[in-house]
Amino acid sequence: MSHIDLELDRLKVKLMEMWDLVEYQLQSGREAMISADTELARKVLKLGKKVNNFDVKIDRMCENLLALYTPVAVDLRLVLATLKINANLERIGDTAEGISMFVKNREKLFNPEMLELTKAIKMFDEALSMFHECRIAYKTNNTEHALALIKRDKMLNKIYRKSDKIIAEYLRKNPDSIEEGLALFSIIKKLERVGDQITNIAEEIIFYQDAKVIKHKSKKKDKNNGKDK
Amino acid sequence: MGKKIKLEAIDLDAYYGDFHALKGINIAMEEKAVTAFIGPSGCGKSTFLRTFNRMNDYIEGFRVDGQILLDNKDIYQKNVRVDELRKEVGMVFQKPNPFPKSIYENVVYGLKIQGVKKKSVLDEAAETSLKRAALWDEVKDKLNKSALALSGGQQQRLCIARALAISPSVLLMDEPASALDPISTAKVEELIYELKNDYTIVIVTHNMQQAGRVSDYTAFFYMGELVEFNKTKTMFTSPKNERTQNYITGRFG
């Protein structure tokens, strides 16, 4: 194995470690939200520092690879894609922390009726599933898999777009739940962003593997699909 | 409309005796652009470069089939005068090879061979060529000193000035910076970048980063075949052929 292969492998391993950590944060954020588990929420928040360390470390590894190995072609695309995936993972970690912050501050269960009406849990599960599948697509270099994930983001967008009306209507009937409603709307908005970030990662997997830039095309397409509904 | 094609190979095969060195090469190179030839040792890139000014003609057993066109004229036609061809197609080699003469005499050597005697013409040619080769400021006060007293990097730029003095339209460079230190290499690369405004440049290099930095187009050769020819940006970001990718990423063989 050549030197550059060893370095690129190390980079991939580091990124997978970060991915696992962020997946744990997101999964735990869900559990903390459903069960109002403030301890678990605190744990998620604490892990943020570790994720940030990964972020800095991976950035530095990419910088060194570019400076010392001047990668080209597929190697260059891997380094460029890793830089962007890293940034998106860090933001997904931030989202998990943001959700956990709501859980920590509320210390109460969300109203099951509001959760059901907004489909917030369904949205969370879909985001988690997409994130997990995205990891598999990266690990197996499967661009078909990555492309399928981009299409799945539509479901999250749909739930998000309907959520403001649903929550507003609920709050008109239950004005005492304003704080809860706002918190839930924020969480839904954050989960919609997670879908976008997973889409970004999937696009980078396709760029790395197939040298195809699809990012603006897919977003335009999604936008149009959204208008059609 | 695309740029004018300056050099072209059509179904070119080259042989050293029984050895088939170049196999069915087809390529068209733009005028006033830099084209880099890359590939492992023995792939035929230098042989191919030397076909453009018929430098291989001196090698016993060497022969070509097919055509090499310079401005749409076949340079292997019998009526082509090789000395005239080489006025049009200059060459710079891997190791700086100045003559054991003064800096001035090195630059005007080609013109003198052509019969130019007028001192003012020779002086002007020397100054212009040395300026174009980005060497004038360093040698203008010592033009009569021996060229051999210059540093390796300066000697190579002197050889480029010597090649430019006879006003070629094409400059062939066979690993022109491989024997130079990084500073001299950077100067030669800078020079290539400047010269492409006026000349069509073909460069053979083993340095992938150099090919990336200086060339507009890159051709990858392997075992006498032209595997891929494309814009340098494409070759170094998303090559189409797996062999090209394996070579430029250092995973060849």
Interface residues (C-beta under 8 A of the other chain):
Chain A: S2 I4 D5 T70 P71 V72 A73 V74 D75 L76 R77 A211
Chain B: M208 Q209 G212 F236 T237 S238 P239 Q245 I248 T249 G250 R251
